[in-house]
C-alpha cells in the first residue's frame, strides 16, 4: 500500500440538517462513495467512514459525527488512527462566497468564515490542507438561516450534476496522482 488518502465531507447529522446548503460536504462524499459502490457507515473516531483500496492506496471517506464546528476532532482522530500525512487530507465543504453550482479546489489557505474548516486547521495546526469547496452563493438575510435552509428539488438536481463532475474528476486525480491537474476543475461551473 502506497499511502492513505483521507477525504472528509463536512456537514451536520440529524433530520433538520438533511439536504441543507451547509451539508454540501456530506452530499459530495455520498456521491463519491456511490461512485465507488461503497457505503459510509463504519463508526470510528467520531465519524462514519468507508475504507477501501484503490490504485494501491487506502482511501478513507469520512463524515464527522461531531457538529460542523468541531469537525477537527474527528479529522485529527482519523489522521492519528490511519497515520495520514497532511498532504493526503482533502476536505469537502460549502462556501457562500463562491457562486452557486461552482467548484473550487485549493491546495492550502485559510478557512475564511467556515467554522468547520477553521476547526480542522486549528486541530491540525496547519493551513496546508487540500480542500474542495462547493459554491452555494450568498442568500438574503442571516447567514446561518441561509446555509441551514433546505435545498429545493430543482436545486438538488443541479447540485447532483455538480457532484457528478466532482466525483469523475476526483477519480481521475486518484488515478493520475496530480493535484495540480485536479485543481483545473476551478474553471468549471454549471448553469441552472
Secondary structure, DSSP 8 states (H G I E B T S, - for coil): ---EEEEEE----SGGGTTBGGGHHHHHHHHHHHHTT----EEETTEEEEEEEETTEEEEEEEESS-GGGHHHHHHHHHHHHT--GGGEEEEEEETTS-TTBEEEESS---TT-HHHHHHHHHHT-S--EEEEEE----SS-HHHHHTSB--HHHHHHHHHHHHHHHHHHHHHHHH--HHHHGGGGG-B---
